[in-house]
Each structure stands twice: as C-alpha cells, then as structure tokens.
C-alpha cells in the first residue's frame, strides 16, 4: 500500500513538473533548473566530504 501511494505521488509530481515545463513559464523553469543544480552541487560536495573523511581514517 505504501509503495503504491509513493508511486502515485511521484507520478503526480512528474506530471506536474512536465506540465509546467511544457507551459514554459520562465520563472518556473529557472527555479527548477536552480534546484537541480543545487542538488547536484550538494551531492558532489557530500561525496567529496565523505571521501576526505574516509581517507583520513
């Protein structure tokens, strides 16, 4: 049951983002791009930090 709700939620979020992207509202797309870049940067920094910590130990 929980996996079903999660998949439905993901699908709804996907369709929402896709709809917004197809409308091509500049502010929305820029914000979405900003969040994607932020997420990638955060992941990169996190991996780097973990690597530094593991190499020290």
mmCIF file of the N, C-alpha and C atoms, coordinates in Angstrom:
data_MODEL
# 
_entry.id   MODEL 
# 
loop_
_atom_site.group_PDB 
_atom_site.id 
_atom_site.type_symbol 
_atom_site.label_atom_id 
_atom_site.label_alt_id 
_atom_site.label_comp_id 
_atom_site.label_asym_id 
_atom_site.label_entity_id 
_atom_site.label_seq_id 
_atom_site.pdbx_PDB_ins_code 
_atom_site.Cartn_x 
_atom_site.Cartn_y 
_atom_site.Cartn_z 
_atom_site.occupancy 
_atom_site.B_iso_or_equiv 
_atom_site.pdbx_formal_charge 
_atom_site.auth_seq_id 
_atom_site.auth_comp_id 
_atom_site.auth_asym_id 
_atom_site.auth_atom_id 
_atom_site.pdbx_PDB_model_num 
ATOM 1   N N  . UNK A 1 1  ? 0.836  -1.205 0.000   1.00 0.00 ? 1  UNK A N  1 
ATOM 2   C CA . UNK A 1 1  ? 0.000  0.000  0.000   1.00 0.00 ? 1  UNK A CA 1 
ATOM 3   C C  . UNK A 1 1  ? 0.873  1.259  0.000   1.00 0.00 ? 1  UNK A C  1 
ATOM 4   N N  . UNK A 1 2  ? 1.913  1.263  0.824   1.00 0.00 ? 2  UNK A N  1 
ATOM 5   C CA . UNK A 1 2  ? 2.785  2.437  0.935   1.00 0.00 ? 2  UNK A CA 1 
ATOM 6   C C  . UNK A 1 2  ? 3.531  2.705  -0.374  1.00 0.00 ? 2  UNK A C  1 
ATOM 7   N N  . UNK A 1 3  ? 3.991  1.615  -1.022  1.00 0.00 ? 3  UNK A N  1 
ATOM 8   C CA . UNK A 1 3  ? 4.715  1.780  -2.291  1.00 0.00 ? 3  UNK A CA 1 
ATOM 9   C C  . UNK A 1 3  ? 3.786  2.345  -3.362  1.00 0.00 ? 3  UNK A C  1 
ATOM 10  N N  . UNK A 1 4  ? 2.527  1.921  -3.338  1.00 0.00 ? 4  UNK A N  1 
ATOM 11  C CA . UNK A 1 4  ? 1.541  2.436  -4.301  1.00 0.00 ? 4  UNK A CA 1 
ATOM 12  C C  . UNK A 1 4  ? 1.358  3.939  -4.132  1.00 0.00 ? 4  UNK A C  1 
ATOM 13  N N  . UNK A 1 5  ? 1.185  4.376  -2.894  1.00 0.00 ? 5  UNK A N  1 
ATOM 14  C CA . UNK A 1 5  ? 0.984  5.808  -2.642  1.00 0.00 ? 5  UNK A CA 1 
ATOM 15  C C  . UNK A 1 5  ? 2.216  6.604  -3.062  1.00 0.00 ? 5  UNK A C  1 
ATOM 16  N N  . UNK A 1 6  ? 3.394  6.058  -2.786  1.00 0.00 ? 6  UNK A N  1 
ATOM 17  C CA . UNK A 1 6  ? 4.644  6.729  -3.162  1.00 0.00 ? 6  UNK A CA 1 
ATOM 18  C C  . UNK A 1 6  ? 4.731  6.867  -4.672  1.00 0.00 ? 6  UNK A C  1 
ATOM 19  N N  . UNK A 1 7  ? 4.430  5.777  -5.404  1.00 0.00 ? 7  UNK A N  1 
ATOM 20  C CA . UNK A 1 7  ? 4.500  5.808  -6.868  1.00 0.00 ? 7  UNK A CA 1 
ATOM 21  C C  . UNK A 1 7  ? 3.485  6.796  -7.442  1.00 0.00 ? 7  UNK A C  1 
ATOM 22  N N  . UNK A 1 8  ? 2.296  6.826  -6.839  1.00 0.00 ? 8  UNK A N  1 
ATOM 23  C CA . UNK A 1 8  ? 1.260  7.769  -7.290  1.00 0.00 ? 8  UNK A CA 1 
ATOM 24  C C  . UNK A 1 8  ? 1.733  9.198  -7.061  1.00 0.00 ? 8  UNK A C  1 
ATOM 25  N N  . UNK A 1 9  ? 2.315  9.422  -5.906  1.00 0.00 ? 9  UNK A N  1 
ATOM 26  C CA . UNK A 1 9  ? 2.808  10.754 -5.571  1.00 0.00 ? 9  UNK A CA 1 
ATOM 27  C C  . UNK A 1 9  ? 3.911  11.176 -6.549  1.00 0.00 ? 9  UNK A C  1 
ATOM 28  N N  . UNK A 1 10 ? 4.820  10.245 -6.832  1.00 0.00 ? 10 UNK A N  1 
ATOM 29  C CA . UNK A 1 10 ? 5.902  10.514 -7.775  1.00 0.00 ? 10 UNK A CA 1 
ATOM 30  C C  . UNK A 1 10 ? 5.351  10.825 -9.160  1.00 0.00 ? 10 UNK A C  1 
ATOM 31  N N  . UNK A 1 11 ? 4.357  10.054 -9.562  1.00 0.00 ? 11 UNK A N  1 
ATOM 32  C CA . UNK A 1 11 ? 3.732  10.263 -10.872 1.00 0.00 ? 11 UNK A CA 1 
ATOM 33  C C  . UNK A 1 11 ? 3.068  11.641 -10.938 1.00 0.00 ? 11 UNK A C  1 
ATOM 34  N N  . UNK A 1 12 ? 2.383  12.008 -9.868  1.00 0.00 ? 12 UNK A N  1 
ATOM 35  C CA . UNK A 1 12 ? 1.712  13.311 -9.826  1.00 0.00 ? 12 UNK A CA 1 
ATOM 36  C C  . UNK A 1 12 ? 2.738  14.442 -9.899  1.00 0.00 ? 12 UNK A C  1 
ATOM 37  N N  . UNK A 1 13 ? 3.820  14.288 -9.137  1.00 0.00 ? 13 UNK A N  1 
ATOM 38  C CA . UNK A 1 13 ? 4.867  15.300 -9.154  1.00 0.00 ? 13 UNK A CA 1 
ATOM 39  C C  . UNK A 1 13 ? 5.495  15.405 -10.546 1.00 0.00 ? 13 UNK A C  1 
ATOM 40  N N  . UNK A 1 14 ? 5.757  14.244 -11.158 1.00 0.00 ? 14 UNK A N  1 
ATOM 41  C CA . UNK A 1 14 ? 6.322  14.180 -12.508 1.00 0.00 ? 14 UNK A CA 1 
ATOM 42  C C  . UNK A 1 14 ? 5.442  14.906 -13.508 1.00 0.00 ? 14 UNK A C  1 
ATOM 43  N N  . UNK A 1 15 ? 4.141  14.562 -13.491 1.00 0.00 ? 15 UNK A N  1 
ATOM 44  C CA . UNK A 1 15 ? 3.214  15.163 -14.455 1.00 0.00 ? 15 UNK A CA 1 
ATOM 45  C C  . UNK A 1 15 ? 3.094  16.671 -14.199 1.00 0.00 ? 15 UNK A C  1 
ATOM 46  N N  . UNK A 1 16 ? 3.146  17.067 -12.930 1.00 0.00 ? 16 UNK A N  1 
ATOM 47  C CA . UNK A 1 16 ? 3.062  18.493 -12.580 1.00 0.00 ? 16 UNK A CA 1 
ATOM 48  C C  . UNK A 1 16 ? 4.250  19.246 -13.145 1.00 0.00 ? 16 UNK A C  1 
ATOM 49  N N  . UNK A 1 17 ? 5.456  18.708 -12.937 1.00 0.00 ? 17 UNK A N  1 
ATOM 50  C CA . UNK A 1 17 ? 6.660  19.349 -13.441 1.00 0.00 ? 17 UNK A CA 1 
ATOM 51  C C  . UNK A 1 17 ? 6.668  19.382 -14.967 1.00 0.00 ? 17 UNK A C  1 
ATOM 52  N N  . UNK A 1 18 ? 6.220  18.256 -15.572 1.00 0.00 ? 18 UNK A N  1 
ATOM 53  C CA . UNK A 1 18 ? 6.197  18.175 -17.029 1.00 0.00 ? 18 UNK A CA 1 
ATOM 54  C C  . UNK A 1 18 ? 5.240  19.216 -17.607 1.00 0.00 ? 18 UNK A C  1 
ATOM 55  N N  . UNK A 1 19 ? 4.066  19.346 -16.950 1.00 0.00 ? 19 UNK A N  1 
ATOM 56  C CA . UNK A 1 19 ? 3.079  20.313 -17.412 1.00 0.00 ? 19 UNK A CA 1 
ATOM 57  C C  . UNK A 1 19 ? 3.652  21.732 -17.321 1.00 0.00 ? 19 UNK A C  1 
ATOM 58  N N  . UNK A 1 20 ? 4.299  22.032 -16.206 1.00 0.00 ? 20 UNK A N  1 
ATOM 59  C CA . UNK A 1 20 ? 4.892  23.354 -16.035 1.00 0.00 ? 20 UNK A CA 1 
ATOM 60  C C  . UNK A 1 20 ? 5.995  23.604 -17.057 1.00 0.00 ? 20 UNK A C  1 
ATOM 61  N N  . UNK A 1 21 ? 6.756  22.559 -17.341 1.00 0.00 ? 21 UNK A N  1 
ATOM 62  C CA . UNK A 1 21 ? 7.850  22.701 -18.294 1.00 0.00 ? 21 UNK A CA 1 
ATOM 63  C C  . UNK A 1 21 ? 7.309  22.966 -19.693 1.00 0.00 ? 21 UNK A C  1 
ATOM 64  N N  . UNK A 1 22 ? 6.213  22.279 -20.042 1.00 0.00 ? 22 UNK A N  1 
ATOM 65  C CA . UNK A 1 22 ? 5.635  22.458 -21.374 1.00 0.00 ? 22 UNK A CA 1 
ATOM 66  C C  . UNK A 1 22 ? 4.982  23.839 -21.503 1.00 0.00 ? 22 UNK A C  1 
ATOM 67  N N  . UNK A 1 23 ? 4.491  24.388 -20.392 1.00 0.00 ? 23 UNK A N  1 
ATOM 68  C CA . UNK A 1 23 ? 3.944  25.749 -20.424 1.00 0.00 ? 23 UNK A CA 1 
ATOM 69  C C  . UNK A 1 23 ? 5.060  26.764 -20.638 1.00 0.00 ? 23 UNK A C  1 
ATOM 70  N N  . UNK A 1 24 ? 6.255  26.374 -20.235 1.00 0.00 ? 24 UNK A N  1 
ATOM 71  C CA . UNK A 1 24 ? 7.450  27.214 -20.390 1.00 0.00 ? 24 UNK A CA 1 
ATOM 72  C C  . UNK A 1 24 ? 7.305  28.575 -19.704 1.00 0.00 ? 24 UNK A C  1 
ATOM 73  N N  . UNK A 1 25 ? 6.941  28.527 -18.436 1.00 0.00 ? 25 UNK A N  1 
ATOM 74  C CA . UNK A 1 25 ? 6.960  29.757 -17.637 1.00 0.00 ? 25 UNK A CA 1 
ATOM 75  C C  . UNK A 1 25 ? 8.415  29.990 -17.248 1.00 0.00 ? 25 UNK A C  1 
ATOM 76  N N  . UNK A 1 26 ? 8.972  31.132 -17.617 1.00 0.00 ? 26 UNK A N  1 
ATOM 77  C CA . UNK A 1 26 ? 10.411 31.365 -17.399 1.00 0.00 ? 26 UNK A CA 1 
ATOM 78  C C  . UNK A 1 26 ? 10.831 31.225 -15.936 1.00 0.00 ? 26 UNK A C  1 
ATOM 79  N N  . UNK A 1 27 ? 10.045 31.835 -15.047 1.00 0.00 ? 27 UNK A N  1 
ATOM 80  C CA . UNK A 1 27 ? 10.394 31.794 -13.618 1.00 0.00 ? 27 UNK A CA 1 
ATOM 81  C C  . UNK A 1 27 ? 10.424 30.360 -13.107 1.00 0.00 ? 27 UNK A C  1 
ATOM 82  N N  . UNK A 1 28 ? 9.418  29.575 -13.510 1.00 0.00 ? 28 UNK A N  1 
ATOM 83  C CA . UNK A 1 28 ? 9.307  28.196 -13.045 1.00 0.00 ? 28 UNK A CA 1 
ATOM 84  C C  . UNK A 1 28 ? 10.490 27.356 -13.536 1.00 0.00 ? 28 UNK A C  1 
ATOM 85  N N  . UNK A 1 29 ? 10.816 27.492 -14.816 1.00 0.00 ? 29 UNK A N  1 
ATOM 86  C CA . UNK A 1 29 ? 11.914 26.691 -15.377 1.00 0.00 ? 29 UNK A CA 1 
ATOM 87  C C  . UNK A 1 29 ? 13.239 27.078 -14.754 1.00 0.00 ? 29 UNK A C  1 
ATOM 88  N N  . UNK A 1 30 ? 13.450 28.376 -14.532 1.00 0.00 ? 30 UNK A N  1 
ATOM 89  C CA . UNK A 1 30 ? 14.697 28.836 -13.917 1.00 0.00 ? 30 UNK A CA 1 
ATOM 90  C C  . UNK A 1 30 ? 14.808 28.284 -12.500 1.00 0.00 ? 30 UNK A C  1 
ATOM 91  N N  . UNK A 1 31 ? 13.692 28.322 -11.764 1.00 0.00 ? 31 UNK A N  1 
ATOM 92  C CA . UNK A 1 31 ? 13.670 27.814 -10.391 1.00 0.00 ? 31 UNK A CA 1 
ATOM 93  C C  . UNK A 1 31 ? 13.972 26.321 -10.361 1.00 0.00 ? 31 UNK A C  1 
ATOM 94  N N  . UNK A 1 32 ? 13.357 25.588 -11.296 1.00 0.00 ? 32 UNK A N  1 
ATOM 95  C CA . UNK A 1 32 ? 13.561 24.143 -11.388 1.00 0.00 ? 32 UNK A CA 1 
ATOM 96  C C  . UNK A 1 32 ? 15.025 23.834 -11.691 1.00 0.00 ? 32 UNK A C  1 
ATOM 97  N N  . UNK A 1 33 ? 15.579 24.575 -12.638 1.00 0.00 ? 33 UNK A N  1 
ATOM 98  C CA . UNK A 1 33 ? 16.985 24.402 -13.021 1.00 0.00 ? 33 UNK A CA 1 
ATOM 99  C C  . UNK A 1 33 ? 17.891 24.703 -11.833 1.00 0.00 ? 33 UNK A C  1 
ATOM 100 N N  . UNK A 1 34 ? 17.571 25.776 -11.108 1.00 0.00 ? 34 UNK A N  1 
ATOM 101 C CA . UNK A 1 34 ? 18.337 26.178 -9.931  1.00 0.00 ? 34 UNK A CA 1 
ATOM 102 C C  . UNK A 1 34 ? 18.354 25.063 -8.890  1.00 0.00 ? 34 UNK A C  1 
ATOM 103 N N  . UNK A 1 35 ? 17.166 24.467 -8.640  1.00 0.00 ? 35 UNK A N  1 
ATOM 104 C CA . UNK A 1 35 ? 17.078 23.390 -7.658  1.00 0.00 ? 35 UNK A CA 1 
ATOM 105 C C  . UNK A 1 35 ? 17.865 22.169 -8.100  1.00 0.00 ? 35 UNK A C  1 
ATOM 106 N N  . UNK A 1 36 ? 17.824 21.856 -9.413  1.00 0.00 ? 36 UNK A N  1 
ATOM 107 C CA . UNK A 1 36 ? 18.572 20.713 -9.939  1.00 0.00 ? 36 UNK A CA 1 
ATOM 108 C C  . UNK A 1 36 ? 20.068 20.928 -9.749  1.00 0.00 ? 36 UNK A C  1 
ATOM 109 N N  . UNK A 1 37 ? 20.537 22.133 -10.100 1.00 0.00 ? 37 UNK A N  1 
ATOM 110 C CA . UNK A 1 37 ? 21.963 22.462 -9.961  1.00 0.00 ? 37 UNK A CA 1 
ATOM 111 C C  . UNK A 1 37 ? 22.379 22.399 -8.498  1.00 0.00 ? 37 UNK A C  1 
ATOM 112 N N  . UNK A 1 38 ? 21.520 22.934 -7.627  1.00 0.00 ? 38 UNK A N  1 
ATOM 113 C CA . UNK A 1 38 ? 21.790 22.925 -6.189  1.00 0.00 ? 38 UNK A CA 1 
ATOM 114 C C  . UNK A 1 38 ? 21.904 21.492 -5.676  1.00 0.00 ? 38 UNK A C  1 
ATOM 115 N N  . UNK A 1 39 ? 20.988 20.637 -6.117  1.00 0.00 ? 39 UNK A N  1 
ATOM 116 C CA . UNK A 1 39 ? 21.011 19.235 -5.707  1.00 0.00 ? 39 UNK A CA 1 
ATOM 117 C C  . UNK A 1 39 ? 22.271 18.529 -6.160  1.00 0.00 ? 39 UNK A C  1 
ATOM 118 N N  . UNK A 1 40 ? 22.668 18.749 -7.411  1.00 0.00 ? 40 UNK A N  1 
ATOM 119 C CA . UNK A 1 40 ? 23.871 18.118 -7.951  1.00 0.00 ? 40 UNK A CA 1 
ATOM 120 C C  . UNK A 1 40 ? 25.104 18.614 -7.197  1.00 0.00 ? 40 UNK A C  1 
ATOM 121 N N  . UNK A 1 41 ? 25.162 19.933 -6.964  1.00 0.00 ? 41 UNK A N  1 
ATOM 122 C CA . UNK A 1 41 ? 26.295 20.521 -6.239  1.00 0.00 ? 41 UNK A CA 1 
ATOM 123 C C  . UNK A 1 41 ? 26.389 19.939 -4.834  1.00 0.00 ? 41 UNK A C  1 
ATOM 124 N N  . UNK A 1 42 ? 25.228 19.842 -4.152  1.00 0.00 ? 42 UNK A N  1 
ATOM 125 C CA . UNK A 1 42 ? 25.190 19.307 -2.795  1.00 0.00 ? 42 UNK A CA 1 
ATOM 126 C C  . UNK A 1 42 ? 25.683 17.869 -2.768  1.00 0.00 ? 42 UNK A C  1 
ATOM 127 N N  . UNK A 1 43 ? 25.233 17.049 -3.743  1.00 0.00 ? 43 UNK A N  1 
ATOM 128 C CA . UNK A 1 43 ? 25.671 15.651 -3.823  1.00 0.00 ? 43 UNK A CA 1 
ATOM 129 C C  . UNK A 1 43 ? 27.183 15.586 -4.014  1.00 0.00 ? 43 UNK A C  1 
ATOM 130 N N  . UNK A 1 44 ? 27.703 16.419 -4.902  1.00 0.00 ? 44 UNK A N  1 
ATOM 131 C CA . UNK A 1 44 ? 29.141 16.444 -5.196  1.00 0.00 ? 44 UNK A CA 1 
ATOM 132 C C  . UNK A 1 44 ? 29.942 16.805 -3.949  1.00 0.00 ? 44 UNK A C  1 
ATOM 133 N N  . UNK A 1 45 ? 29.502 17.846 -3.234  1.00 0.00 ? 45 UNK A N  1 
ATOM 134 C CA . UNK A 1 45 ? 30.183 18.273 -2.004  1.00 0.00 ? 45 UNK A CA 1 
ATOM 135 C C  . UNK A 1 45 ? 30.126 17.166 -0.955  1.00 0.00 ? 45 UNK A C  1 
ATOM 136 N N  . UNK A 1 46 ? 28.950 16.524 -0.828  1.00 0.00 ? 46 UNK A N  1 
ATOM 137 C CA . UNK A 1 46 ? 28.767 15.450 0.151   1.00 0.00 ? 46 UNK A CA 1 
ATOM 138 C C  . UNK A 1 46 ? 29.705 14.284 -0.131  1.00 0.00 ? 46 UNK A C  1 
ATOM 139 N N  . UNK A 1 47 ? 29.798 13.887 -1.405  1.00 0.00 ? 47 UNK A N  1 
ATOM 140 C CA . UNK A 1 47 ? 30.690 12.793 -1.800  1.00 0.00 ? 47 UNK A CA 1 
ATOM 141 C C  . UNK A 1 47 ? 32.137 13.166 -1.510  1.00 0.00 ? 47 UNK A C  1 
ATOM 142 N N  . UNK A 1 48 ? 32.503 14.400 -1.828  1.00 0.00 ? 48 UNK A N  1 
ATOM 143 C CA . UNK A 1 48 ? 33.862 14.875 -1.581  1.00 0.00 ? 48 UNK A CA 1 
ATOM 144 C C  . UNK A 1 48 ? 34.185 14.820 -0.100  1.00 0.00 ? 48 UNK A C  1 
ATOM 145 N N  . UNK A 1 49 ? 33.257 15.298 0.730   1.00 0.00 ? 49 UNK A N  1 
ATOM 146 C CA . UNK A 1 49 ? 33.450 15.295 2.183   1.00 0.00 ? 49 UNK A CA 1 
ATOM 147 C C  . UNK A 1 49 ? 33.601 13.873 2.710   1.00 0.00 ? 49 UNK A C  1 
ATOM 148 N N  . UNK A 1 50 ? 32.748 12.966 2.260   1.00 0.00 ? 50 UNK A N  1 
ATOM 149 C CA . UNK A 1 50 ? 32.825 11.576 2.701   1.00 0.00 ? 50 UNK A CA 1 
ATOM 150 C C  . UNK A 1 50 ? 34.160 10.953 2.300   1.00 0.00 ? 50 UNK A C  1 
ATOM 151 N N  . UNK A 1 51 ? 34.613 11.274 1.101   1.00 0.00 ? 51 UNK A N  1 
ATOM 152 C CA . UNK A 1 51 ? 35.892 10.753 0.615   1.00 0.00 ? 51 UNK A CA 1 
ATOM 153 C C  . UNK A 1 51 ? 37.041 11.269 1.488   1.00 0.00 ? 51 UNK A C  1 
ATOM 154 N N  . UNK A 1 52 ? 36.991 12.566 1.831   1.00 0.00 ? 52 UNK A N  1 
ATOM 155 C CA . UNK A 1 52 ? 38.024 13.162 2.686   1.00 0.00 ? 52 UNK A CA 1 
ATOM 156 C C  . UNK A 1 52 ? 38.045 12.473 4.055   1.00 0.00 ? 52 UNK A C  1 
ATOM 157 N N  . UNK A 1 53 ? 36.852 12.282 4.629   1.00 0.00 ? 53 UNK A N  1 
ATOM 158 C CA . UNK A 1 53 ? 36.750 11.666 5.960   1.00 0.00 ? 53 UNK A CA 1 
ATOM 159 C C  . UNK A 1 53 ? 37.268 10.229 5.916   1.00 0.00 ? 53 UNK A C  1 
ATOM 160 N N  . UNK A 1 54 ? 36.881 9.474  4.898   1.00 0.00 ? 54 UNK A N  1 
ATOM 161 C CA . UNK A 1 54 ? 37.287 8.067  4.801   1.00 0.00 ? 54 UNK A CA 1 
ATOM 162 C C  . UNK A 1 54 ? 38.791 7.955  4.543   1.00 0.00 ? 54 UNK A C  1 
ATOM 163 N N  . UNK A 1 55 ? 39.358 8.902  3.808   1.00 0.00 ? 55 UNK A N  1 
ATOM 164 C CA . UNK A 1 55 ? 40.795 8.848  3.528   1.00 0.00 ? 55 UNK A CA 1 
ATOM 165 C C  . UNK A 1 55 ? 41.613 9.207  4.772   1.00 0.00 ? 55 UNK A C  1 
ATOM 166 N N  . UNK A 1 56 ? 41.056 10.026 5.649   1.00 0.00 ? 56 UNK A N  1 
ATOM 167 C CA . UNK A 1 56 ? 41.756 10.408 6.877   1.00 0.00 ? 56 UNK A CA 1 
ATOM 168 C C  . UNK A 1 56 ? 41.813 9.242  7.858   1.00 0.00 ? 56 UNK A C  1 
ATOM 169 N N  . UNK A 1 57 ? 40.751 8.455  7.914   1.00 0.00 ? 57 UNK A N  1 
ATOM 170 C CA . UNK A 1 57 ? 40.659 7.364  8.905   1.00 0.00 ? 57 UNK A CA 1 
ATOM 171 C C  . UNK A 1 57 ? 41.551 6.188  8.543   1.00 0.00 ? 57 UNK A C  1 
# 
